[in-house]
Amino acid sequence: MQATLRRLKGAVAAAFVAASLTAAAPAAAQEVDFSGQTVEWWIPFSEGGGSDVWARFFAPYLSRHLPGNPNVIIRNVPGGGSITGTNEFAARARPNGLQLLGTSGSTQFPFLLGDSRVRYDYADFQPVLVSPTGGVVYIPASAGVADASELGELGETELVYASQGATSLDLVPMLAFEVLGLNVRHVFGMTGRGDGRLAFERGEATIDYQTSSAYLTNVVPLVEAGTAVPLFSYGVLDAEGNLQRDPSFPEIPHFIEAYEMMHGEKPSGVAFEAYMSFFGSGFAAQKPAMLPKDTPENIVQAYRDAFAAAAKDPELIASAGEVLGDYEQAVGDGVVPLYKVATTIDPDAREWVRTYLNENHSVMLD
């Protein structure tokens, strides 16, 4: 665990060094002028999904704060679980500042896993924004577990999780359950986390997680009614790379705290390394916005400045609500370290996950 946390701390703490250089950036950014032009923000998902909503929320503020106030439109390029559109962007996008890419954890995961369909490399993109999100794992009150410290009392009792797929964002809870040592059977085929929650409410699933907004809206009433018990949140990374409690759920322990409650010691090992990598990509830095490689530095800086200004825009802050939640956006030059956390994985951890998926869920990754 110490190696993982050192890696995360080193990456995120580097933001402070980068931020100190920001003061010199505006002069270069002022040379950029997008007057009368249109920026295409590529989203490799269909309209109406989380990433599409996220981009459409940010688009008018990006337009407002980019030099020249260009028109910013969303271009949806779905297919292949978001791989198709991202491949196309990597191959075709021009480094002139008029094409921007927004992806999600479900795009990062195939890259981290070494999926042969992937033709993009996150190291080639220039990040200009990273948006985090959160989630909470919960269990039925009928299980007789009051909190994470009592999970060991379940012994070998089988829990059932309604999953969207072994390589989807549900890989994060899958790895969390594995690290904790829970006996969980994953039933695949859900089309969204809403289906998983409904399966939980029908008693077909006996452990579940929901993202922050869905948990607040749909699960908190179950907790208040005494039918569901929160176990842990995934947590967030602070500026030093330490895992902290989710600001949306300060009363709920984060994953590492839950592990310590259950086992009396901190987690460690390659499985935990793998979990932290996919947690970083799926939650702590779930949605990055990126420019093509070879984009001139002054254009990159103009975008970073624009998103930094957008994040401070009183109108955006007042309307962020369910789209961004209570999470601090990674903007400015500080975007780089968190982006690195979301898009890199130790080779040993990658191989462990690939082997685990093959042996336990018959997932073959070429």
C-alpha positions as CSV (number, residue, x, y, z in Angstrom):
1,M,0.0,0.0,0.0
2,Q,2.8,2.4,0.8
3,A,4.1,2.2,-2.7
4,T,0.7,3.0,-4.1
5,L,0.1,5.9,-1.8
6,R,3.6,7.2,-2.5
7,R,2.9,7.1,-6.2
8,L,-0.4,8.9,-5.8
9,K,1.0,11.4,-3.5
10,G,3.9,12.2,-5.7
11,A,1.7,12.6,-8.8
12,V,-0.9,14.8,-7.1
13,A,1.5,16.8,-5.0
14,A,3.3,17.8,-8.3
15,A,0.2,20.0,-8.9
16,F,1.6,22.5,-6.5
17,V,4.8,22.9,-8.5
18,A,2.8,23.2,-11.7
19,A,0.4,25.7,-10.2
20,S,3.3,28.0,-9.2
21,L,4.0,28.3,-12.9
22,T,0.5,29.3,-13.8
23,A,1.1,33.0,-13.2
24,A,3.4,33.2,-16.2
25,A,0.9,31.5,-18.5
26,P,-1.7,34.2,-19.3
27,A,0.7,36.1,-21.5
28,A,1.1,33.2,-23.9
29,A,-2.6,32.4,-23.6
30,Q,-3.5,35.9,-24.7
31,E,-2.0,35.2,-28.1
32,V,-4.8,32.7,-28.8
33,D,-8.0,34.0,-30.4
34,F,-10.9,31.7,-31.4
35,S,-13.2,34.6,-32.6
36,G,-15.8,33.4,-35.1
37,Q,-14.7,29.7,-34.8
38,T,-16.4,26.6,-33.6
39,V,-14.9,24.1,-31.2
40,E,-16.1,20.5,-31.5
41,W,-16.1,18.6,-28.2
42,W,-16.1,14.9,-29.1
43,I,-17.9,12.6,-26.7
44,P,-17.6,8.9,-27.6
45,F,-21.0,8.1,-26.1
46,S,-24.6,8.6,-27.1
47,E,-26.6,11.7,-26.2
48,G,-28.1,11.8,-22.7
49,G,-25.5,9.8,-20.9
50,G,-23.4,11.0,-18.0
51,S,-20.4,12.2,-20.1
52,D,-22.7,13.9,-22.6
53,V,-24.5,15.8,-19.8
54,W,-21.2,16.7,-18.3
55,A,-19.8,18.1,-21.6
56,R,-23.1,20.0,-22.4
57,F,-23.0,21.5,-18.9
58,F,-19.4,22.8,-19.3
59,A,-19.7,23.9,-23.0
60,P,-21.3,27.3,-22.5
61,Y,-18.8,28.2,-19.8
62,L,-15.9,27.0,-21.9
63,S,-17.2,29.3,-24.7
64,R,-17.5,32.2,-22.3
65,H,-14.0,31.9,-21.0
66,L,-11.9,30.9,-24.1
67,P,-10.3,33.8,-26.0
68,G,-12.6,35.0,-28.7
69,N,-15.7,33.2,-27.2
70,P,-16.0,30.5,-29.9
71,N,-19.1,28.4,-30.3
72,V,-18.7,25.1,-28.5
73,I,-20.7,22.2,-29.8
74,I,-20.9,18.6,-28.7
75,R,-20.2,15.9,-31.2
76,N,-21.4,12.4,-30.1
77,V,-19.4,9.6,-31.7
78,P,-20.7,6.4,-29.9
79,G,-19.7,2.8,-30.5
80,G,-17.5,0.1,-29.1
81,G,-18.2,1.1,-25.5
82,S,-16.6,4.5,-26.3
83,I,-13.5,3.0,-27.9
84,T,-14.7,3.7,-31.5
85,G,-15.0,7.5,-31.1
86,T,-11.8,7.8,-29.1
87,N,-9.9,5.8,-31.7
88,E,-11.2,8.1,-34.4
89,F,-10.3,11.3,-32.4
90,A,-6.8,10.0,-31.9
91,A,-6.4,9.3,-35.6
92,R,-8.1,12.3,-37.1
93,A,-8.2,15.3,-34.6
94,R,-6.1,18.3,-35.6
95,P,-3.9,20.0,-33.0
96,N,-5.4,23.5,-33.7
97,G,-7.5,23.9,-30.6
98,L,-10.8,23.4,-32.4
99,Q,-11.3,19.7,-31.4
100,L,-11.5,18.5,-27.8
101,L,-12.1,15.0,-26.5
102,G,-14.0,14.1,-23.3
103,T,-13.9,10.5,-22.0
104,S,-14.9,8.6,-18.9
105,G,-13.7,5.8,-16.8
106,S,-15.3,3.3,-19.2
107,T,-12.9,4.6,-21.9
108,Q,-9.9,4.6,-19.6
109,F,-10.5,1.0,-18.4
110,P,-9.9,-0.7,-21.8
111,F,-6.7,1.3,-22.1
112,L,-5.5,0.4,-18.6
113,L,-6.4,-3.3,-19.3
114,G,-4.5,-3.4,-22.6
115,D,-7.5,-4.1,-24.7
116,S,-6.4,-4.8,-28.3
117,R,-9.2,-2.7,-29.8
118,V,-7.6,0.5,-28.3
119,R,-5.8,2.6,-30.7
120,Y,-5.4,5.6,-28.4
121,D,-2.7,6.4,-25.8
122,Y,-3.6,8.8,-23.0
123,A,0.0,9.8,-22.8
124,D,-0.4,11.4,-26.2
125,F,-3.3,13.7,-25.2
126,Q,-3.0,17.1,-23.4
127,P,-5.4,17.2,-20.4
128,V,-7.2,20.5,-19.7
129,L,-9.8,19.4,-17.2
130,V,-10.4,16.4,-14.9
131,S,-13.7,15.9,-13.1
132,P,-14.0,13.5,-10.2
133,T,-17.1,11.7,-8.9
134,G,-18.0,9.5,-6.0
135,G,-20.0,6.4,-5.0
136,V,-21.2,4.5,-2.0
137,V,-21.5,0.8,-1.4
138,Y,-24.4,-0.4,0.7
139,I,-26.0,-3.6,1.9
140,P,-29.5,-4.7,3.1
141,A,-30.2,-4.1,6.8
142,S,-31.5,-7.6,6.8
143,A,-27.9,-8.9,6.5
144,G,-27.5,-7.9,10.1
145,V,-24.3,-5.8,9.4
146,A,-24.3,-2.4,11.1
147,D,-21.1,-1.1,9.4
148,A,-17.9,-2.3,7.7
149,S,-16.4,-3.5,11.0
150,E,-19.0,-6.3,11.1
151,L,-18.5,-7.5,7.5
152,G,-16.3,-10.4,8.8
153,E,-19.4,-11.8,10.6
154,L,-20.8,-12.7,7.2
155,G,-18.2,-15.4,6.9
156,E,-18.6,-17.3,3.6
157,T,-22.2,-16.0,3.1
158,E,-22.7,-15.3,-0.6
159,L,-23.6,-11.8,-1.6
160,V,-25.0,-11.0,-5.0
161,Y,-24.1,-7.9,-7.1
162,A,-26.0,-6.9,-10.2
163,S,-23.3,-5.8,-12.6
164,Q,-23.0,-4.1,-16.0
165,G,-20.0,-6.2,-16.9
166,A,-16.6,-7.3,-15.6
167,T,-14.7,-4.6,-17.5
168,S,-17.2,-1.8,-17.0
169,L,-17.0,0.7,-14.2
170,D,-18.3,-2.1,-12.1
171,L,-14.8,-3.4,-12.1
172,V,-14.1,-1.0,-9.3
173,P,-16.6,-2.6,-6.8
174,M,-15.5,-6.0,-8.1
175,L,-11.9,-5.3,-7.0
176,A,-13.0,-3.6,-3.8
177,F,-15.0,-6.7,-2.8
178,E,-12.0,-8.9,-3.7
179,V,-9.6,-6.9,-1.6
180,L,-12.0,-6.9,1.3
181,G,-12.3,-10.7,1.1
182,L,-16.1,-10.7,0.5
183,N,-17.8,-13.7,-1.2
184,V,-19.7,-11.9,-4.0
185,R,-21.3,-13.4,-7.0
186,H,-21.5,-11.0,-9.9
187,V,-24.6,-11.3,-12.1
188,F,-23.9,-9.5,-15.4
189,G,-26.3,-8.0,-17.9
190,M,-27.5,-4.8,-16.2
191,T,-27.8,-1.8,-18.5
192,G,-27.1,0.8,-15.8
193,R,-26.6,1.2,-12.1
194,G,-30.3,2.1,-11.9
195,D,-31.0,-1.5,-12.8
196,G,-28.7,-2.7,-10.1
197,R,-30.5,-0.6,-7.5
198,L,-33.9,-1.9,-8.6
199,A,-32.5,-5.5,-8.3
200,F,-31.4,-4.6,-4.8
201,E,-34.8,-3.2,-3.9
202,R,-36.4,-6.4,-5.2
203,G,-34.1,-8.5,-3.0
204,E,-32.3,-10.0,-6.1
205,A,-29.1,-8.3,-5.3
206,T,-27.6,-8.1,-1.7
207,I,-24.8,-5.6,-2.2
208,D,-24.8,-2.6,-4.5
209,Y,-23.2,0.8,-5.1
210,Q,-24.6,4.0,-6.6
211,T,-22.8,7.1,-7.7
212,S,-23.2,10.2,-5.5
213,S,-26.2,11.8,-7.0
214,A,-28.1,8.5,-7.4
215,Y,-27.2,7.5,-3.8
216,L,-28.5,10.8,-2.4
217,T,-31.7,10.7,-4.4
218,N,-32.6,7.0,-4.3
219,V,-30.7,5.2,-1.6
220,V,-30.7,7.7,1.3
221,P,-34.4,7.2,1.6
222,L,-33.8,3.5,2.0
223,V,-31.2,4.2,4.7
224,E,-33.6,6.5,6.5
225,A,-36.3,3.9,6.2
226,G,-34.0,1.3,7.9
227,T,-33.8,-1.1,4.9
228,A,-30.3,-0.3,3.7
229,V,-26.9,0.2,5.5
230,P,-24.0,2.2,3.9
231,L,-20.7,0.4,4.2
232,F,-18.1,2.8,2.6
233,S,-17.6,5.4,0.0
234,Y,-14.8,5.1,-2.5
235,G,-13.5,8.4,-1.2
236,V,-11.5,11.2,-3.0
237,L,-7.9,12.1,-3.3
238,D,-6.6,15.3,-1.7
239,A,-3.9,17.5,-3.0
240,E,-1.2,15.3,-1.5
241,G,-2.7,12.1,-2.9
242,N,-4.2,10.9,0.3
243,L,-7.5,9.1,0.3
244,Q,-10.1,11.2,2.1
245,R,-13.8,10.9,3.0
246,D,-16.1,11.9,0.2
247,P,-17.3,15.5,0.8
248,S,-20.8,14.4,-0.2
249,F,-20.8,11.8,2.6
250,P,-18.5,12.9,5.4
251,E,-20.1,10.6,7.9
252,I,-19.4,7.4,5.8
253,P,-15.9,5.9,6.0
254,H,-13.9,5.6,2.8
255,F,-12.6,2.3,1.4
256,I,-9.3,2.2,3.3
257,E,-11.0,3.0,6.5
258,A,-13.6,0.3,5.9
259,Y,-10.8,-2.2,5.2
260,E,-9.1,-1.3,8.5
261,M,-12.4,-1.6,10.3
262,M,-12.9,-5.0,8.9
263,H,-9.3,-6.4,9.1
264,G,-7.6,-4.3,11.8
265,E,-4.8,-3.3,9.4
266,K,-4.2,-1.3,6.2
267,P,-4.6,-3.0,2.8
268,S,-1.6,-3.9,0.8
269,G,-0.5,-6.1,-2.1
270,V,-0.9,-6.2,-5.9
271,A,-4.7,-6.6,-5.7
272,F,-4.9,-3.4,-3.7
273,E,-2.5,-1.7,-6.2
274,A,-4.9,-2.7,-9.0
275,Y,-7.9,-1.5,-7.1
276,M,-6.4,1.9,-6.5
277,S,-5.5,2.3,-10.2
278,F,-9.0,1.6,-11.3
279,F,-10.6,3.6,-8.5
280,G,-8.4,6.6,-9.6
281,S,-9.6,6.2,-13.2
282,G,-13.2,5.4,-12.5
283,F,-13.9,7.9,-9.7
284,A,-11.1,10.2,-8.4
285,A,-10.4,11.4,-12.0
286,Q,-13.3,9.9,-13.9
287,K,-13.9,12.4,-16.7
288,P,-10.9,14.1,-18.4
289,A,-11.1,16.7,-21.3
290,M,-8.1,16.6,-23.6
291,L,-6.6,18.2,-26.7
292,P,-4.7,16.2,-29.4
293,K,-1.0,15.6,-29.0
294,D,1.1,18.3,-30.6
295,T,-1.4,21.0,-29.7
296,P,0.7,24.2,-29.3
297,E,1.4,25.0,-25.6
298,N,-0.3,28.4,-25.8
299,I,-3.5,26.8,-26.9
300,V,-3.3,24.2,-24.2
301,Q,-2.7,26.9,-21.7
302,A,-5.7,28.9,-23.0
303,Y,-7.9,25.9,-22.4
304,R,-6.5,25.3,-18.9
305,D,-7.1,28.9,-18.0
306,A,-10.6,28.8,-19.5
307,F,-11.6,25.8,-17.5
308,A,-10.0,27.3,-14.4
309,A,-12.1,30.4,-14.9
310,A,-15.2,28.3,-15.6
311,A,-14.8,26.4,-12.3
312,K,-14.8,29.8,-10.5
313,D,-17.7,31.2,-12.5
314,P,-20.5,32.1,-10.0
315,E,-23.1,31.0,-12.5
316,L,-21.5,27.5,-12.9
317,I,-21.1,27.1,-9.2
318,A,-24.7,28.0,-8.6
319,S,-26.0,25.5,-11.2
320,A,-23.5,22.7,-10.7
321,G,-25.9,20.6,-8.6
322,E,-26.2,17.0,-9.6
323,V,-23.8,17.3,-12.6
324,L,-20.6,18.0,-10.6
325,G,-21.7,17.4,-7.1
326,D,-19.5,18.7,-4.2
327,Y,-16.3,17.7,-5.9
328,E,-13.5,20.1,-6.7
329,Q,-12.6,20.2,-10.4
330,A,-9.0,19.6,-11.3
331,V,-8.2,22.7,-13.5
332,G,-5.2,24.8,-14.5
333,D,-1.8,23.1,-14.6
334,G,-2.9,21.1,-11.6
335,V,-4.9,18.9,-14.0
336,V,-1.8,17.0,-15.1
337,P,-1.0,15.0,-11.9
338,L,-4.6,13.8,-11.4
339,Y,-4.8,12.9,-15.1
340,K,-1.7,10.8,-14.7
341,V,-3.3,8.9,-11.8
342,A,-6.3,8.1,-14.0
343,T,-4.4,6.9,-17.0
344,T,-1.5,4.9,-15.7
345,I,-1.1,1.5,-14.1
346,D,1.8,-0.6,-12.8
347,P,2.4,-3.4,-15.3
348,D,2.2,-6.0,-12.5
349,A,-1.1,-4.7,-11.4
350,R,-2.4,-4.8,-15.0
351,E,-1.3,-8.4,-15.4
352,W,-2.9,-9.4,-12.1
353,V,-6.3,-7.9,-13.1
354,R,-6.1,-9.6,-16.5
355,T,-5.4,-12.9,-14.9
356,Y,-8.1,-12.4,-12.3
357,L,-10.7,-11.5,-14.9
358,N,-9.8,-14.5,-17.0
359,E,-9.7,-17.1,-14.2
360,N,-12.8,-15.8,-12.3
361,H,-15.0,-14.4,-15.0
362,S,-13.8,-15.9,-18.3
363,V,-12.8,-12.5,-19.7
364,M,-10.1,-12.9,-22.3
365,L,-8.3,-9.7,-23.2
366,D,-6.2,-9.9,-26.4
